[in-house]
Structure formats: structure tokens, C-alpha cells
């Protein structure tokens, strides 16, 4: 399981009528490091890290940038 910043894909902006590419991922964190590094809402709250710009991805499969374990 991992948390990552950036976006998976872009989107069509309805205001401009143009495609906007996704933001490049620059940081991946495993669950343990995310608990240390990212600010949290109260435990048990759904989407605890979503207001930080990080998303949860159980399939990400990259190394954690903090501890180097597979995230």
C-alpha cells in the first residue's frame, strides 16, 4: 500500500475546453512513513491524507522515498 502525490491522469477542463495533463508524481510513501510524514485527520476518518495532496494506491508498486521499502 502506498501514498503518492501528483495525479494518475489528466482531465478535460470544462471551463477552458482544453485537456490538462496530470501532475507528475514526485514522492511515494509506504503506509508507515505516511503516518509519520503526512499531517493527519483524527484516526478512523475516511481519507485521512486526501487534504494533503497525497492519494492512497494499493497497487502503486514503487519504493518508498523515505525508507526505501516497496510501497
Secondary structure, 3 states (H helix, E strand, C coil): CEEECCCCCCEEECCCCEEECCCCCCCEEEHHHHHHHCCCCCCCCCCCCHHHCCEEECCCCCECCCCCCEC
